[in-house]
C-alpha cells in the first residue's frame, strides 16, 4: 500500500490544476459561443426602448430587466460580448504581429546594434507613460473612434510583446542550431520563422493570453471613461458606465457587465498560469522588469 501512495498523491495534486483548467476553458468557450451567436439569440435589438422606466422589470424584457434608458439589459449584454471580445482580439493580434516582427528584428540584428538601440529606446519611451494615460491623451487629441481605440490599445500592448520577443530571440540566437543556420547563410526571415518562432511558441502563447486580458480591460476602461466604444453601441465597459447609478436603486445593471468582464479575464489568467506551470516556462529576466 505504501508503494501506491506516491502516485496517488501525485494524481491528487494534478487533479486541482486540471479542474481549474477545464473550468477556465469552459468559461472561455461559453463566452466565445455567446460572442458568435449572441446577436442572433438576443430577444430585442440592443437599442430598442421597451419602457420609459429605468432599471425596471417590465413585460417583454429579459430576466435582468431594463437599463437606465429602458432597454433590455440581457439583449445589450449578448450583443456587447461580440463588441468587447472582438475588439480586444483584433487589438491583441495586431499587437503580436507588430511586437514579434520588431522584437525579432531587434534580437536578430544583435543586442546593442543601431537597429536594436533605436527600436528599444522607442519602446522605452512608450512604456514610460502609464498605458491608460497615454491612451487618454492620444484619443483626446485625435478623437474617439473604434479604429483609434483598437490602434492605441494595439500599440500599447505591442511594446510588451516587443520586449518579450526580443529577449527570447536574443536567448535563442546563441544556441547551436541558430548559429548553424547563420553559417549556412540563411536570412533574417528564415531565422525568425523557421528557427526562433517554433522554439518560443509556448511562452508567446502564454503572453498572448495576458495581452488579450489586458486588451479587454483597457478597452472596457476607455469605454467606461467615455473614450472607447461610443453609445448606443453595446459594449460591456459602456454598459457599466451607463448604468452605474442603478446601484443606488438596487439594480444589477452595472454589476452584470462588470462580472462578465471579470469572468473572462480571470479565466484567461488561470489558463495562462496553468500553461506556464505545465510547460515549466522560464522567461528571460529582462521581461520581468
Buried (B, 14 or more C-beta within 10 A) or exposed (E): EEEEEEEEEEEEEEEEBEEBBEEBBEBBEBBBEBBEEBBEEBEBBBBBEBBEEBBBBEEEBBEBBBBBBBBBBBBBBBBBBBBBBEBBBBBBBBBBEBBBBBBBBBBBBEBEEEBBEEBBEEBEEBBEEEBBEBBBEBBEEEEBEBEBBBBBBBBBBBBBBBBBBBBBBBBBBEEEEBEEBBEEEBEBEBBBEBBBBEBBEBBBBBBBBBBBBBBBBBBBBBBBBBBBBBBEBBBBBBBBBBBBEBEEEEBBBBBBBBEBBEBBBEBBBBBBBBBBEEEEBEBBEEBEE
